[in-house]
Amino acid sequence: MRARDKMISFRLPLQQYERFRALCFTMGIQSVSELARAAVDKLIYEPGSYDLSPAKLESRITRLENQFNMLARELKGARPDDNAPLESSGMTVGPK
């Protein structure tokens, strides 16, 4: 690992810090500092991955609904390319 010569410091509430520590433990990350470095790297090198705009969220939800409906059809024995809505089976997702 290369030497680090700059430091960034910030404060956060104890509860948030404890959640970060628990996340580190769960993910096998050595420290909260390493978690913070990884998160900042992701923001810098994958800026679109944190787009939480309403349009982006709606697009992701629609994609997930489509995938769920396809899986539900497959579980029911229907052909995956069958585009019939699942309303009649009671297996729809999303607002009515």
Secondary structure, 3 states (H helix, E strand, C coil): CCCCCCCCCCCCCHHHHHHHHHHHHHHCCCCHHHHHHHHHHHHHHCHHHHCCCHHHHHHHHHHHHHHHHHHHHHHCCCCCCCCCCCHHHCCCCCCC
